[in-house]
Amino acid sequence: MSVDVVTFGCRLNIVESEAVRREAEAAGVADAVIVNTCAVTGEAVRQARQAIRRLKREKPDRRVIVTGCAAQADSAQFAAMPEVDRVLGNEDKFDRAVWARDDRVAVSDIMSARTMRASHIDALAGHTRGFVQVQNGCDHRCTFCIIPFGRGNSRSLPVADVIAQARRLIENGYREIVLTGVDITSYADGDMRLGALVKRLLREVPEIERLRLSSIDSVEADRDLVDAFASEPRLMPHLHLSLQHGDDLILKRMKRRHTRADAIAFCDQVRRLRPDVAFGADIIAGFPTESEAAFARSLDLVDECRLTQLHVFPFSARPGTPAARMPQLDARFIKDRAARLREKGEAALRLHLESQVGASRRVLAERGGIGHTEQFLTVKLAAPLAPGTILDLHMAGHDGRRLLAA
């Protein structure tokens, strides 16, 4: 039987799952399911453990191998599960020699990782857009975040490898490329930063029709990156920002590197240069010590930055992080504030969708009868289109979540 991979978490894990499958099969692994975990919240870890138990119940004869950020950060909890046959660390999962061994736990010191491996992926099963991992790890230590302990310190893929991987995907039919990583605005290959990488990639791979960035840290955006949004029409006018909060004191306690004013100024600057840009953001509700007034500033930030697509995270204390040792809010407050923030985001999205009705938008058709505009708004297609088709469509209406194409 083939090797199956169950993926949790971010786009980065999607890319890595394809590479992991290849390495495992090349090492002779068969009749196994690999669970590539996420550690960003306690809920993500709980879902992974639940999936592992279900997989073993459904197919008791198949080996269950666990890897990913949660396995790296807390290998012992997965090794203790009777359903788990093997635990591999986040670097070890790319090592064919490790896959060929039979030790039950193979988790190396992630902080010792200094280089990044190219993925050499030909395709991403089930995905119309091609993802290129350009960076891994994070040098920052936000007080709520466990990810550096699952990913290690920041390291970047050499620009030649980025270009080669993008060409590989384009040659295999992908028309939109997404650059992804843990902290892609920290990208550095010698003197080359993310903005210069974007410009060079578009120059040297002219076949790229659409280039998109995954989540960025706006305070790290370099001058070339901002300039690219103004001058490169193939760079999609959509940015997802790692904002996390709208109150300066909470941002300081989170150990973020920007202020509320920084976030607003960045959005205003990019919007002046690219008026059609749309912004999404990650925001945490219920961080320790968050007062009602501080939470209100997160709500207000949605309007001041004109955010239209929110990822709301109810605060989840991650063991080993400084925020877990801070005075915690009652779970009821966290749940209520997360719900109110989601309502705010849903209202902002509806207003943005309404503004698009009657317009013509260039849409990339994907599977399941949907597509995405250049601003990454979801479109329900009126008729089936081959995945990967790009065409101009009239937006006839919306259902509160998606645009409806005529």
C-alpha positions in Angstrom: 0.0 0.0 0.0 1.1 3.6 -0.6 2.2 6.1 2.0 -0.6 8.4 3.0 0.0 11.8 4.6 -2.5 13.6 6.8 -1.6 17.3 7.1 -2.5 19.8 9.8 -1.8 23.5 9.9 -0.3 26.0 7.4 0.5 26.1 3.7 4.1 25.3 4.7 3.0 21.9 6.0 1.2 21.2 2.7 4.5 21.7 0.8 6.5 19.7 3.3 4.0 16.8 3.3 4.7 16.3 -0.4 8.5 16.2 0.2 8.0 13.9 3.2 6.0 11.4 1.2 8.7 11.3 -1.5 11.5 10.7 1.0 9.5 8.0 2.9 8.6 6.1 -0.3 12.2 6.4 -1.6 13.4 4.8 1.7 11.1 1.8 1.2 8.4 2.8 3.7 5.1 1.3 2.7 1.7 0.5 4.3 2.0 3.6 6.6 0.2 6.9 7.3 2.2 9.9 8.2 0.6 12.6 10.4 2.3 16.0 9.8 1.2 18.0 12.9 0.8 21.6 13.8 1.6 23.2 17.1 0.2 26.8 16.7 -2.6 26.2 19.2 -3.6 23.6 21.8 -6.6 22.8 19.7 -4.4 21.9 16.7 -2.5 19.4 18.8 -5.7 18.0 20.2 -7.0 17.5 16.7 -3.8 15.7 15.6 -4.0 13.3 18.6 -7.7 12.6 17.8 -6.9 11.9 14.2 -4.1 9.5 15.2 -6.5 7.5 17.3 -9.1 7.4 14.6 -6.6 6.3 11.9 -5.4 3.4 14.1 -9.0 2.3 14.7 -9.9 2.4 11.0 -6.7 0.7 9.8 -5.1 -1.1 12.7 -2.5 -2.9 10.5 -1.0 0.3 9.1 1.9 2.0 10.8 1.3 5.5 12.1 4.3 7.8 11.9 4.0 11.3 13.5 6.1 14.3 12.5 5.7 18.1 12.2 5.9 21.0 14.7 3.9 19.4 17.5 6.0 16.2 17.3 9.2 18.3 17.4 8.1 20.5 20.3 6.8 17.7 22.4 7.9 14.3 21.1 7.2 12.6 24.4 3.4 13.0 24.3 3.2 11.3 20.9 5.7 8.6 21.7 3.5 7.8 24.7 0.5 7.1 22.5 0.0 3.4 21.9 -1.3 4.1 18.4 2.0 5.7 17.3 4.7 3.5 15.8 7.3 6.2 15.2 8.0 9.9 15.9 10.2 12.0 13.6 11.4 15.6 14.1 10.9 18.4 11.7 14.4 18.2 10.1 14.6 14.4 10.4 11.5 13.9 8.3 13.4 15.1 5.2 16.3 12.6 5.8 16.0 9.5 3.7 18.5 7.7 5.9 16.3 8.4 9.0 13.3 6.9 7.2 15.3 3.8 6.5 16.1 3.3 10.2 13.7 1.7 12.7 14.3 3.7 15.9 11.0 4.7 17.5 11.9 8.3 18.2 14.2 10.3 15.8 14.0 13.9 16.9 17.2 16.0 16.5 18.0 19.4 17.9 16.0 21.8 15.7 18.0 24.8 17.0 21.1 23.4 15.3 19.6 23.6 11.8 21.5 26.2 9.8 20.4 25.5 6.2 17.2 24.8 4.4 16.6 22.0 1.9 15.0 22.6 -1.5 11.7 20.7 -1.8 12.0 19.8 -5.6 8.2 19.2 -5.8 6.6 18.6 -9.1 3.0 19.0 -8.0 0.8 19.4 -4.9 -2.0 16.9 -4.9 -5.4 18.6 -4.9 -4.0 22.1 -5.2 -4.4 24.5 -8.2 -1.9 27.0 -6.8 1.8 26.0 -6.5 3.5 26.7 -3.2 7.2 27.4 -3.0 8.8 27.3 0.5 11.4 30.1 0.6 12.1 30.3 4.3 11.8 28.2 7.5 12.1 29.0 11.2 11.9 32.2 13.2 14.4 34.3 15.1 11.7 36.2 17.0 10.4 35.1 20.4 6.8 36.3 20.6 5.6 35.4 24.1 2.6 33.4 22.9 4.3 31.4 20.2 5.7 27.9 20.4 6.7 27.7 16.7 10.4 28.5 17.0 10.7 25.4 19.2 9.1 23.4 16.4 10.9 25.1 13.5 14.2 26.4 14.8 15.9 29.7 13.9 15.3 31.5 10.6 17.0 30.1 7.5 16.3 30.8 3.8 16.4 28.9 0.5 19.0 30.3 -1.9 17.5 32.4 -4.6 18.6 30.0 -7.3 16.7 27.2 -5.7 13.6 29.4 -5.3 13.7 30.1 -9.1 14.3 26.5 -10.0 11.3 25.3 -7.9 9.1 28.0 -9.3 10.1 27.0 -12.9 9.4 23.3 -12.0 5.9 24.1 -10.9 5.2 26.4 -13.9 6.4 23.7 -16.3 3.9 21.3 -14.6 1.0 23.6 -15.4 0.7 25.9 -12.3 -0.3 29.5 -13.2 -0.2 31.0 -9.7 2.8 30.6 -7.4 2.6 31.3 -3.7 5.8 32.1 -1.7 5.5 30.6 1.8 7.5 30.1 5.0 7.3 30.7 8.7 8.5 34.3 8.6 9.0 35.1 4.9 9.7 38.8 5.5 12.9 37.7 7.2 14.1 36.1 4.0 17.8 36.7 3.4 20.2 35.1 0.8 23.3 37.2 1.3 22.1 40.8 0.7 18.9 39.7 -1.1 15.8 40.3 0.9 12.2 39.3 0.1 11.4 42.3 -2.1 14.5 41.7 -4.3 13.6 38.0 -4.5 10.1 38.8 -5.7 11.4 41.2 -8.4 14.1 38.7 -9.6 11.6 35.8 -9.6 9.2 37.7 -11.8 12.0 38.8 -14.1 13.6 35.4 -14.5 10.5 33.4 -14.7 8.2 35.5 -17.0 5.8 32.5 -17.4 4.5 33.2 -13.8 1.1 34.7 -14.4 0.3 35.3 -10.7 2.6 35.6 -7.8 1.2 35.7 -4.3 2.7 36.0 -0.8 1.6 34.1 2.3 1.4 35.8 5.7 4.0 38.6 6.2 5.2 40.7 9.2 4.5 44.2 8.0 7.2 45.8 10.1 9.8 43.7 8.3 8.6 44.6 4.8 11.6 46.1 2.9 11.6 48.9 0.4 11.8 46.6 -2.6 8.8 44.7 -1.5 6.7 47.8 -1.1 8.0 49.0 -4.5 7.1 45.6 -6.1 3.4 46.1 -5.1 3.4 49.4 -6.9 5.3 48.3 -10.0 4.6 44.5 -10.6 1.0 43.8 -11.7 1.7 40.0 -11.6 2.3 40.4 -7.8 -1.3 39.8 -6.5 -2.9 42.8 -4.6 -3.5 40.8 -1.4 -1.5 40.7 1.8 -2.2 38.7 5.0 -0.6 40.5 7.9 0.6 39.0 11.2 -0.8 41.8 13.3 -2.0 39.8 16.4 -3.5 42.8 18.3 -4.6 46.4 18.1 -3.4 47.6 21.6 0.2 48.8 22.1 0.5 47.5 25.6 -0.7 44.1 24.6 1.6 44.1 21.6 4.5 44.9 23.9 3.5 42.0 26.2 3.3 39.8 23.2 6.9 41.0 22.3 5.8 42.1 18.9 8.0 44.5 16.9 5.3 46.9 15.7 2.9 49.3 17.2 -0.7 50.0 16.2 0.4 53.1 14.3 3.0 51.1 12.4 0.2 48.7 11.2 -2.1 51.5 10.1 0.7 53.4 8.4 1.8 50.3 6.4 -1.7 49.6 5.2 -2.1 53.2 4.2 1.2 53.3 2.3 0.6 50.1 0.3 -3.0 51.2 -0.5 -1.7 54.5 -1.9 0.6 52.6 -4.2 -1.8 49.8 -5.0 -5.4 51.1 -4.5 -7.0 47.7 -5.3 -5.1 45.9 -2.5 -7.0 43.8 0.1 -5.7 43.1 3.6 -6.3 40.1 5.8 -4.8 39.6 9.3 -4.2 37.2 12.2 -5.6 38.6 15.5 -5.5 37.0 18.9 -8.5 37.4 21.2 -8.2 37.1 25.0 -4.4 37.5 25.4 -3.4 37.5 29.1 -4.2 40.8 30.8 -6.3 42.0 27.9 -8.9 44.5 29.2 -12.1 45.3 27.5 -10.6 48.6 26.4 -7.6 46.9 24.9 -9.8 44.4 23.1 -11.9 47.3 21.7 -8.7 48.6 20.0 -8.4 45.3 18.1 -12.0 45.7 16.9 -11.2 49.3 15.9 -8.1 48.2 14.0 -10.3 46.2 11.6 -11.7 49.5 10.4 -8.5 51.6 10.6 -6.6 49.1 8.5 -9.7 48.3 6.4 -9.1 44.6 7.0 -11.5 42.3 5.1 -10.4 38.7 5.9 -9.6 37.9 9.5 -8.1 34.8 11.0 -9.2 35.0 14.6 -7.3 32.9 17.3 -8.8 32.6 20.8 -5.7 32.8 23.0 -4.3 29.3 23.7 -1.6 29.0 26.4 1.2 27.0 25.0 3.3 25.3 27.7 6.8 26.7 27.9 6.0 30.1 26.5 6.1 33.3 28.6 2.5 34.1 28.0 1.5 30.8 29.6 2.9 32.2 32.9 1.0 35.5 32.7 -2.3 36.1 34.4 -4.9 34.3 32.3 -8.3 35.5 31.3 -11.4 33.4 32.1 -12.2 31.1 29.2 -15.6 32.7 28.9 -14.1 36.1 28.1 -11.8 34.6 25.5 -14.6 32.8 23.8 -16.9 35.8 23.8 -14.2 38.2 22.5 -13.2 35.7 19.7 -16.8 35.5 18.7 -17.2 39.3 18.6 -14.0 39.7 16.6 -15.2 37.1 14.1 -18.5 39.0 13.8 -16.6 42.1 13.1 -14.5 40.3 10.4 -17.6 38.8 8.8 -19.3 42.3 8.6 -16.1 43.8 7.1 -16.0 40.9 4.5 -19.7 41.4 3.6 -19.1 45.1 3.0 -16.1 44.3 0.8 -18.0 41.7 -1.2 -20.8 44.2 -1.7 -18.3 46.7 -3.2 -17.3 44.1 -5.8 -20.8 43.3 -7.1 -21.1 44.5 -10.7 -17.4 44.5 -11.3 -15.4 42.2 -13.6 -12.7 40.3 -11.8 -9.9 38.0 -13.0 -10.4 34.7 -11.4 -8.3 31.5 -11.1 -10.6 28.5 -11.2 -10.0 25.8 -8.6 -11.5 22.5 -7.6 -15.0 22.3 -6.1 -16.6 24.9 -8.3 -14.8 27.9 -6.8 -12.1 30.3 -7.7 -10.2 33.2 -6.3 -9.9 36.8 -7.5 -6.5 38.6 -7.5 -7.5 40.0 -4.1 -8.0 36.4 -2.9 -11.8 36.7 -2.6 -13.5 33.4 -3.0 -15.8 33.1 -6.0 -18.6 30.6 -6.6 -18.5 29.8 -10.3 -21.7 29.7 -12.3 -20.5 26.7 -14.3 -17.7 24.2 -13.9 -14.3 25.3 -15.2 -11.1 23.4 -15.6 -8.9 24.0 -12.5 -6.1 26.4 -13.4 -8.2 28.4 -15.9 -7.8 32.1 -15.5 -10.5 34.4 -17.0 -12.5 37.6 -16.4 -15.8 37.0 -14.8 -18.7 39.3 -13.9 -19.5 39.4 -10.2 -23.3 39.2 -10.1 -23.8 39.1 -6.3 -22.5 37.5 -3.0 -23.8 35.2 -0.3 -22.0 37.0 2.6 -18.9 34.7 2.3 -18.2 34.4 -1.4 -18.8 36.4 -4.6 -21.2 34.8 -7.1 -20.0 34.8 -10.7 -22.6 35.3 -13.5 
